[in-house]
Amino acid sequence: MKDEFTNPLILLEINKNKKMKNNINTAIAAFTLSVLFVFVGPIVVLADSPAVINLGTAGNFVILSKAGVSTTGATSVVGDIGVSPITSTAITGFALTLPATGSFSTSALVTGTIYASDYANPTPTNLTTAILDMQNAYTDGMGRAAGVTELGAGNIGGLTLASGVYKWGTGLTIPTDVTLSGGANDVWIFQVAQNLNVSSGVHIVLSGGAQASNIFWVVAGQTTIDTTAVFNGNILDQTAIVLNTGATLNGRALAQTAVTLDSNVVTKPSPSPVATPSPVGSGSQASTPPITPTPSPSTTGSGSQTSSSGTTLSSANVVALQAQLTGLLSTAQALQAQIAQRNSMSAGVSSSSFGQLVKNIAVNLGKGSRGSDVTILQEFLISQNKGSGARALASVGATGYFGELTRSALAEFQANVGVSPALGNFGSITRGYISTH
């Protein structure tokens, strides 16, 4: 699966084989019961959300680094900061104040507390555990089985992504806004073998109730969030994390080397993906309520969901959630009805009919084109079944969006029938061939 995706109503439109219909029914059931999405724009649809990555005690920190944390400008950090095995001398730009207890320090730039390996006990031991937990979380994240690989050839700008595990064997570039669409319990894991680069002003947008605490960017190379970008999720980086001037991070920066800030806003997300004890024990300075970890359902005893203070969700919250669920169920029913209608309309269209339909396409088509003409062209290419390109396109179906899979299938068709040049564009030469055959 590459970048051949669009609105799910189009994605599901003319897939007539039994396996695809079963997948549609399964997706609708899951949508109705727990993972309810309203999709717009190009999208990747996955069947299941992965389990959350256990951050352990590393989840208590908004920034955790083995090599130091530095800042310039008017940075604001909401959450705790920790460095180990490097000492507090590697925390620069924060104007630290070390209280008499000596187990943590404070800064006017930080709403929270700051810990370093050279502070008083039990901080060194707790930091050692947190660093190990961070490294274990990175290993866990990188080891998850991927549902989608090499999406967009390492460029996911403009896409809307459902929950799942995504993997790239190279670097990942985000040059334009990306939307993560899913429910409050859905999880995204992005595995990046090289660098992650987010361009200036780009937003990682959350929709449908998606939570930053359930998003994990697992990066082997350096993560760079460029100027004024707004980034959501936990960054588990084997190398460095760099936030350029004015960038915002709603998540965690957990780096196995250094974290560099420049006039940034960094906020620990709530709820936390894993409930853990305070890193310095009962005598530590408490963080502000927005950054206190929320216990996971497994820690709440009889099954009631509790807040970070241990209180049960209010009846008002329950009513609001029920209202949201009712609305989403209505959306699911409407989608199902529209899918049934579209399938009914497309029933009875034979493969041979696609050849007649494609002859009526009067416009040039290329990568990025959308609409019914693209759908007809895709159906034609699938029906011709000229090779691996057509089979790859068939695995996704006729989406109405001309992406890399359509280009490859069309180029394959052109090469097989002798249309030259076989570049994968639909123009006068290909139109002329089809019109006479």
VOKOLMAR-354134 format. One record per residue (C-alpha): residue in one letter; x, y, z. Coordinates in steps of 0.25 Angstrom, whole numbers, plus 2048, in hexadecimal, padded with zeros to 3 digits. Each point is the difference from the previous one (the first is absolute). Example, Ala and Ser with C-alpha at 12.3 -4.5 7.8 and 13.67 -1.06 7.14 Angstrom:
BEGIN
A8317EE81F
S80680E7FE
//
This chain:
BEGIN
M800800800
K80680D7FC
D7F980E7FE
E7F47FB7F8
F7F580480B
T7F5809801
N7F2802807
P7FC7F2804
L7F38017F9
I8088007F3
L80A7F6805
L7F57F6802
E7F88047F4
I8027F57F5
N8077F4807
K7F77F47FC
N8097F4805
K7FB7F980C
K80C803809
M7FF80F7FE
K7F17FF804
N8037F980C
N80B80A804
I7F680B7FE
N7F67F9809
T80B7FE80B
A80480E7FF
I7F2805801
A7FE7F880D
A80D805806
F7FC80E7FC
T7F27FE807
L8057FA80D
S80D807803
V8098067F6
L7F780A7F9
F8068097F6
V7FB80B7F7
F80A8017F4
V80380C7F7
G80B8017F6
P80B7F57FC
I8007F680B
V8067F2804
V7F67F7806
L8057F5809
A7F87F5807
D80580180E
S80780980A
P80C7FB806
A8037FF80F
V80680D807
I80F800802
N8037FF80F
L80980B803
G8027FC80F
T80580A809
A8068087F3
G7F18047FF
N80180980C
F80980A7F8
V7FD8097F5
I80F8017FC
L8097F5803
S80E7FF7FB
K80D7F9802
A80980B7FB
G7FA80D804
V7F580A7FE
S80380E7FB
T7F780C7FD
T80180E7FB
G7F580B7FF
A7F2800807
T7FE7F1802
S7F47FB808
V8007F1805
V7F47FA807
G8057F3806
D80C7FA807
I80E8007F9
G80B7F5803
V80E7FE7FB
S8097F3803
P80B7FC800
I80480E7FC
T80080A80C
S7F880D803
T80C8077F9
A7FA7FB7F3
I7F2808803
T80380D7FA
G7F880D7FE
F7F67FD80B
A80680880C
L7FE7F4809
T7FD80280F
L8047F4809
P7F87FF80D
A8067FC80D
T7FC7F27FF
G8087FF7F3
S7F87F57FA
F7FA8097F5
S80280E7FA
T7F680A7FB
S80080B7F5
A7F780B7FC
L7FF7FA7F2
V7FA7F3806
T7F37FD806
G8057F3807
T80D7FB805
I80D7FD7FB
Y8097F4803
A80E7FD7FD
S80A7F4803
D80880880A
Y7F4804809
A7FE7FA80E
N7F97F2801
P7F77FA7FC
T8018087F3
P80C7F97FA
T7FA7F2801
N7F38057FB
L8068067F4
T8087F47FD
T7F37F8800
A7F980B7F7
I80B7FF7F6
L7FF7F17FF
D7F18017FF
M80280A7F4
Q80A7F77F9
N7F77F4802
A7F48087FB
Y8088047F3
T8037F17FE
D7F27FC802
G7FB80B7F6
M80A7FC7F5
G7FD7F2802
R7F18017FD
A7FB7F97F4
A7FC80B7F5
G7F38007F9
V80580A7F6
T80E8027FB
E80780B7F8
L7F38087FF
G80280C7F6
A80E7FC7FE
G80480780D
N7F780C7FD
I7F3800807
G7FC80F7FF
G7F18027FE
L7FC7F2804
T7F57FC80A
L8057F4808
A7F87F6808
S8067F980C
G80A7F57FD
V80F7FD7FF
Y8078077F5
K80E7FD7FC
W80B8077F7
G80D7FA7FD
T80680E7FC
G7FD80E806
L7F2806801
T7FD80E7FC
I7F3808803
P80080C7F7
T7F1803802
D7F57FE80B
V7FD7F1803
T7F37FC807
L7FF7F480A
S7F17FC800
G7FB7F780B
G7FA7FE80E
A80680380D
N8057F2802
D8067FE7F3
V80F7FF7FF
W80A8047F5
I80E7FB7FF
F80A8067F5
Q80D7F97FE
V80A8087F9
A80E7FA7FD
Q80780D7FD
N7FC80F803
L7F3806802
N7FE80E7FB
V7F4808802
S80080D7F7
S7FD80E805
G7F2803804
V7FB7F27FE
H7F57FB80A
I7FE7F1804
V7F1802801
L7F87F7809
S7F17FD7FD
G7F57F7805
G80580080E
A80E7FB7FD
Q80A80280C
A80E805800
S8047F680B
N7FC7F47F7
I8098057F4
F80F7FB800
W80A8047F6
V80C7F6801
V80C8067F9
A80E7FA7FE
G80680D7FA
Q7FE80E804
T7F2807802
T7FF80E7FB
I7F3808803
D80280D7F8
T7FC80E803
T7F2803805
A7FB7F17FD
V7F67FA809
F8037F1803
N7F87F6808
G8057F3806
N80B7F9808
I80E8017F9
L8087F3803
D80E8047FA
Q80C7F87FF
T80880D7FD
A7FD80E802
I7F3808800
V80180F7FB
L7F480A801
N80380C7F8
T7FB80E803
G7F2801804
A7FC7F27FE
T7F67F980A
L8007F2805
N7F47FA806
G8067F3805
R80D7FB805
A80F8027FB
L8077F3805
A80E8007FA
Q80C7F6801
T80980C7FD
A7FC80F802
V7F48097FF
T80180E7FA
L7F680B802
D7FE80E7FB
S7F4808805
N7F77F4800
V7F47FC807
V8017F1805
T7F47FA807
K7FF7F2806
P7F37FA7FB
S7F57FB809
P7FC7F6802
S80D7F8801
P8007F37F8
V8067F880C
A7FE80380F
T80D801808
P80480480D
S80780E802
P80F7FF7FD
V80480680D
G7F67FA80A
S7F6806809
G80980C804
S8018057F2
Q7FA80D7FB
A7F37FD7F9
S7FE8047F2
T7F48087FC
P7F37F87FD
P8008017F1
I80D7F7800
T7FD7F680B
P7FF7F27FA
T7F37FA7FF
P7FF7F1805
S7FD7F67F5
P7F37F8800
S8087F4806
T80380880D
T7F2805803
G7FB7F3807
S7F27FD7FE
G8008057F2
S7FC80F802
Q80980A7F9
T80780A809
S80780D7FE
S80E803805
S7FA80480E
G7F97F3801
T7F28057FE
T7F67F97F8
L7FB8077F3
S7F4809802
S7F27FD7FB
A80280C7F7
N80C7FA7F9
V7F87F37FE
V7F48077FA
A80A8087F7
L8077F37FB
Q7F27F97FE
A7FC80C7F8
Q80C7FF7F7
L7FE7F17FE
T7F28027FC
G80580A7F6
L80B7F77FB
L7F67F47FF
S7F78097F7
T80C8037F7
A8047F17FF
Q7F17FD7FC
A80080B7F5
L80E7FB7FB
Q7FB7F27FF
A7F38047F9
Q8088087F6
I80A7F47FE
A7F47F77FD
Q7FB80A7F6
R80D8017F9
N8027F17FF
S7F27FF7FB
M80380A7F5
S80D7F97FC
A7FA7F2800
G7FF7FA7F2
V80C8087FA
S8087F67F9
S80F8017FD
S7FE8017F1
S7F780C803
F80C808806
G8068007F2
Q7F48077FA
L80080A80C
V80E8037FF
K7FF8047F2
N7F780C804
I80B806809
A80280E7F9
V80A806809
N80F7FD804
L8027F980D
G80D800808
K8057FE80E
G7F780880A
S7F48007F7
R7F27FC806
G7F27FD7FC
S7F87F67F9
D8098007F3
V80B7FB809
T7F77F5806
I7FC7FB7F2
L80F8007FC
Q8047F880D
E7F47F67FD
F8057FE7F2
L80F7FE805
I7FC7F680A
S7F77F97F6
Q80C7FF7F6
N8087F980B
K80D8037F8
G80A7FC80C
S80480480E
G7FC80E7FE
A7F27FD7FD
R7FF7F680C
A80680A80A
L7F580A7FB
A7F67F5801
S8047FE80F
V7FB80E803
G7F58017F6
A7FB80C7F7
T80180C80A
G7FE80B7F6
Y80E806804
F80B7FF7F6
G80C7FC808
E80D7F87FF
L7F97F37FF
T7F78057F4
R80C8067F9
S8087F3801
A7F47F77FB
L7FE80A7F5
A80F8007FC
E8007F1801
F7F37FF7F6
Q80780A7F7
A80D7F87FF
N7F87F37FE
V7F88057F4
G80B8087FA
V7FC80E803
S80C809801
P805807808
A7FB7F780C
L80080B80A
G7F37FD807
N7F880C7FC
F7F38007F9
G8008097F4
S7FE8017F1
I8097F47FC
T7FA7F680A
R7F28067FD
G8027FD7F1
Y8057F2802
I7F47FC809
S7F68077F6
T8057F77F5
H8017F3807
//
